[in-house]
Amino acid sequence: MDTQNPSAPPRSQSALGGNPPRSRHRTTGGVIHENSRHTTRFVVIGNHLTQHAELSLIAIGLGCHIQSLPAGTPVDIKSLTARFKEGTRRISDGLNELEAHGYLRRERVRTPTGRIITRTTSCNQPGHRRETTPADCPAPRPRPTAQRPRKALPAVPRPGYPAPALLQQATDLLAGLRRHDPRLLLSATDTEHLAPGVAAWLEREVTPTAVRHALTANLPDTPLHRPAALLAHRLTDGLPPLPPYRTPAEPLPVRHPLRNCDGCDHAFRAPGTETHCRACRTAAASHP
């Protein structure tokens, strides 16, 4: 990258920012720094990231790599997996850690052509505002100082016909709530507990948009100490009745989630096994 801070000293001059002073006379172990001053192709990265006490080494490495990239470089899971050998799962977990601690912000947006893309914002100092950036980077979520035993989440409604596709649609809906309110970032365990409740709403022919509105509308301004408990209450308290002339055991048609076509990259609805939209499949069939 281009020079970002040519006036920065080549090494720290004092024990600031929580860094312990180094002894002049080491007799055992420990790293020895042999530093040369950078004048080109370097980026300044804070020790709050490189020495983060709660991030994994994968997350720290990804955070440093992303901050060093030029603007516009793809940093989606597919691109990072092609660049590194850690694999999709570890890279995905690392990005989730960075997002949870405020170093990344990911938003799903629709382009003027109808394509749905993920816009990623890298924040080199979570909670600080840059004058050249109109949006604030989210501050890291507060971490509890002591582990307390957590109460079990309230029970949620159950669908009469828990089809796998219906539960997957419910899971995807819950995972997307954080895009409407960052406080609704749910763990995998909370999502698994709440998914049947969302599926029960979808089974009653409530659209995903209506379910999302019921869960996110009129949230309190105060911090949500346990958002999953609030969502469980709303799923139970506001459960609509079954449609007329239908019993809980009768399966309902499932509205598949949106995905991007591997051929033309346009959004379409299809089961998870489909990778191309109908137009691309028709074109492929007519030109074997």
C-alpha positions, -999 to 999 in steps of 0.1 A, spaced: 0 0 0 10 37 -2 27 53 27 2 62 54 23 76 82 59 84 70 66 104 102 59 75 126 89 66 147 105 32 139 99 18 173 79 28 204 97 54 225 79 49 258 56 24 275 24 40 265 -10 24 257 -6 -4 282 26 -18 268 51 -30 295 86 -14 294 113 -36 280 144 -44 301 178 -33 288 194 -65 301 176 -97 292 193 -129 303 166 -155 292 142 -160 263 119 -134 249 117 -118 215 145 -95 203 133 -68 178 156 -60 149 136 -31 133 142 -10 102 121 20 93 95 16 66 92 43 41 68 27 16 41 -1 15 32 -2 52 1 3 73 -2 14 109 -22 -12 130 -30 -6 166 -19 -30 194 -55 -31 205 -59 -55 175 -26 -72 173 -25 -80 210 -63 -84 216 -70 -106 246 -102 -121 232 -96 -125 195 -82 -157 181 -50 -157 161 -70 -163 129 -91 -132 136 -61 -110 144 -44 -121 112 -75 -115 91 -79 -81 107 -44 -71 100 -46 -84 64 -79 -66 57 -66 -33 71 -36 -35 48 -56 -39 16 -65 -11 -8 -101 1 -8 -123 -20 -31 -104 -52 -26 -128 -82 -22 -128 -96 14 -157 -120 12 -152 -156 25 -148 -170 -11 -120 -145 -19 -102 -150 14 -104 -188 11 -88 -186 -23 -60 -164 -8 -53 -184 24 -53 -221 32 -72 -220 65 -105 -231 49 -140 -216 47 -150 -225 83 -120 -209 101 -121 -178 79 -158 -174 85 -153 -178 123 -125 -152 122 -147 -127 103 -175 -132 128 -151 -125 157 -139 -93 141 -175 -82 135 -185 -90 171 -157 -68 184 -164 -39 160 -135 -43 136 -158 -51 107 -193 -41 97 -211 -62 70 -243 -50 54 -264 -67 27 -274 -41 0 -292 -43 -33 -276 -27 -63 -296 -7 -89 -295 -38 -112 -312 -59 -85 -281 -78 -74 -277 -84 -37 -241 -79 -24 -224 -78 10 -207 -44 17 -179 -47 42 -164 -18 62 -131 -22 80 -127 -2 112 -92 3 125 -104 18 158 -138 6 168 -159 33 184 -139 62 168 -152 84 139 -131 92 109 -137 127 94 -136 112 59 -162 85 67 -199 94 71 -207 64 93 -193 55 126 -176 22 131 -196 3 158 -181 2 192 -172 -33 205 -199 -50 225 -193 -48 263 -180 -80 277 -191 -92 312 -164 -91 338 -176 -123 355 -194 -153 342 -228 -157 356 -251 -187 352 -276 -178 325 -313 -186 328 -328 -208 302 -345 -190 274 -383 -189 274 -400 -216 253 -411 -207 218 -439 -220 196 -432 -251 175 -443 -256 139 -467 -285 132 -446 -296 103 -409 -288 109 -396 -292 74 -358 -287 71 -363 -260 44 -387 -241 67 -363 -243 96 -334 -231 74 -355 -202 62 -362 -193 98 -325 -196 107 -315 -173 78 -341 -147 90 -328 -147 125 -292 -144 113 -302 -113 93 -318 -94 122 -284 -78 132 -285 -59 99 -316 -41 111 -303 -36 147 -267 -45 157 -280 -54 192 -298 -84 177 -266 -103 171 -275 -139 181 -253 -168 190 -256 -201 172 -273 -216 203 -298 -188 206 -306 -190 169 -312 -228 171 -336 -222 201 -356 -194 183 -357 -210 148 -388 -232 155 -407 -202 168 -400 -183 136 -409 -214 116 -443 -215 134 -450 -180 121 -439 -188 86 -461 -219 87 -491 -196 95 -485 -179 61 -468 -148 76 -443 -134 52 -406 -132 63 -409 -94 60 -438 -93 84 -420 -117 109 -389 -95 107 -410 -64 114 -427 -80 144 -393 -89 159 -375 -56 153 -402 -29 155 -403 -6 186 -373 -20 203 -364 -2 236 -336 24 234 -319 9 264 -292 -18 260 -305 -53 252 -288 -74 278 -303 -106 264 -319 -100 230 -328 -137 225 -351 -136 255 -369 -106 241 -373 -123 207 -386 -155 224 -413 -134 242 -424 -116 210 -426 -149 191 -448 -164 217 -469 -134 227 -477 -123 191 -481 -157 175 -509 -154 149 -536 -180 145 -535 -208 120 -550 -200 86 -586 -213 82 -592 -248 72 -557 -259 79 -543 -281 106 -508 -279 121 -499 -312 106 -504 -300 70 -472 -289 53 -471 -254 38 -452 -244 6 -418 -230 15 -406 -197 1 -370 -203 -6 -344 -176 4 -327 -153 -21 -294 -163 -35 -271 -151 -63 -268 -170 -95 -233 -184 -102 -239 -176 -139 -253 -141 -142 -250 -131 -105 -286 -120 -103 -307 -127 -73 -333 -156 -75 -351 -179 -51 -344 -216 -52 -335 -245 -29 -299 -247 -16 -290 -273 -42 -297 -248 -71 -267 -227 -82 -281 -211 -114 -313 -191 -121 -340 -204 -144 -327 -182 -173 -292 -196 -170 -305 -232 -167 -326 -227 -199 -297 -212 -218 -274 -241 -208 -300 -266 -219 -305 -250 -253 -267 -249 -259 -254 -283 -247 
